[in-house]
Amino acid sequence: MYQKDFKYPDTKAHEFVIARLAKRGVSLDELAKLVYETQKDFELGLTLEECKNDVNDVMHKRELLNNAMVMLELDRLTEEGKVASPLAEIIENDSGVFGVDETLALQIANIYGTIGATNFGYFDRVKSGIIKKFDTSPEHVNTFIDDLLAAIVAATCGKIAHKYA
């Protein structure tokens, strides 16, 4: 039912995503460090503190929050056995031809334009830092979270590129 006076719960969505990431062991500082390490040679005046602020800004974007909630929930629900077969097995095995995880992540990466998409491609291929940790960890279902983290870093790098252009 459509609610005319509905206000988007950005604060609740942001708190949900931050809490779910923290529960999985992700700190925004780790993401900011990866942004800084990636961008410091391109933007010589860049500081880690600026990267932390930019990650925080990106984490408030509605486009990111919507996709992040879906991605985090799909990993969780699959891990808890609440996703039906055959989708559960596809997600559990992070099937290379699935592509839904990358599609949702690319929407996040594109928040700051196509530079985000190229950044995402780089991070998805190289899988450095915390992204690699989640890509290779057998402890949880991580099909979506590794791509989510790559997308957050990619979008933040895009934001920085636009700022310094």
N, C-alpha and C positions, 0 to 999 in steps of 0.2 A: 504494500500500500504506500503510495506516494505521500510524503509529509511535506507540506508546503513550507513549514517553518524549520525544516531539518537543517542543522548546522553540522558541517563536517567535523568530526571529532579529531582534529589534527593532534591535539595534545595527547589524547588517549592513544592514538595510533603511534605517535612518537615514543611514548612511554612503553607501549607494548613491544615495539621493535627493539628499543634499547635494552629492555629487560630480557627479552628472548635471546638477544646476542650475548649479553652478559652471562646468562645461564649456560650458554654453550662455550663460554670462555673467550669471548671476543671483547676487546677493549677498543674504544675509538682512538685511543692513543697509539695502539699498534697500527691501525689503518693510517693515521696521520704520519707515522714514521715511514711507512711504505710510500706514501705520497711524497714526502720530503726527499727520501732517497732517490726516487724516480725523477723528480723535477728540479732538484738543486743545481744540476749542471746546465739546465736550460734557463732558469730564472735565478740569476746570481744573487739577488737581494732577498730571496725566499728564506723564511725562518720556519723552524718546526712549530713555533707558536702560531704562525699564520696558517700553517697546514692544519693544525688542530681546530682553529676557528673555521676554516673552510669545510673540513669534514663535518663539523657540527652544523654549519649552514646547510650542507647537502642533505644531512640526515633529517632536516625539517621539510623537505620537499614532498608534497603530496604524492607525486608520481612514484617516488622512491618508496614511501611508506605503504602505498597500496600493494605494490609488487612484493615488497619485502615481507609483508604480513602473509601473503599467499605462499611465498617461497618457504618461509620458516615453518608455516603450518603444514605444508605438504611433506617436508622432511619429518616433522614431529609425528604427524598422523601415520605416515608410512612406518616409521620406527615402532610405533605403538600397535601396529597391526590393524589399523582402522581404515586402510585404503584397500579396496577390492582388487583381486587378481583379474587380469594380468598387469594392471597398472602398478600394483605394489612391487612386483618383481622387476619391472622396468625401472622404477625409481630406485629400488634397493641396489640394483646393479649398475646404476648410472649409465644406462645404455647409450652408446655413442651416437646412435641415430635418433634418440629421443628428441633432443633439441628444445624442449619446452623450457628447461632451466636457462639455457642461453638466450632464448627469446625474451623471457621476462627480465633477465639481466640487461639485455641490450636496450630495452625501453628505459631502464634506469640510466645506463651509460649515456644515452642520447639526450639527457636533460640539458646538457650544455653544448649540444650540436654533434656533428659527425666526428669531431676530434675525440669525443667520448667513446664512440664505437671503435675507432682504431686503437684507442688506449685499452678498451676492454679486450679486443682481439689479442693484444700483446700480453695482458695479464692472464688471460685464459690459456694462452699457449705456454708462457714462461712459468706461471704458478709459483711466484716467489713469496717468501715470508709466511704470514698467517694463511694466505690463500692455499699454499702448498700443504700446510698442516691439515687443513680440512679436506683437501682433495685426496690425501693419502691415508687419512685416519680411518681404521676399520671400526672404531668405537661406536660411531653413530651413523645414521643415514645422513649423508652430507651432499646429496645430489644437487641441492639448490643453494646451500649456504656458501659453498666455495665460489659459485658464480655471483652470488649476491655481494660478497666481499670484493670480488674483482670489479664489479660494477660500481660499488661505492667509491673505490679508489680511482677508477677510470673517470667517473663523473667529477670527482674532486680535482683530478688533474686537468680535466676540461675547463672547470671553473677557473683554475689558476691560469691556464693558457689564455682565456678570454680577458682576465684581469690585466695580464702583462702584455697583451697584444698591442 
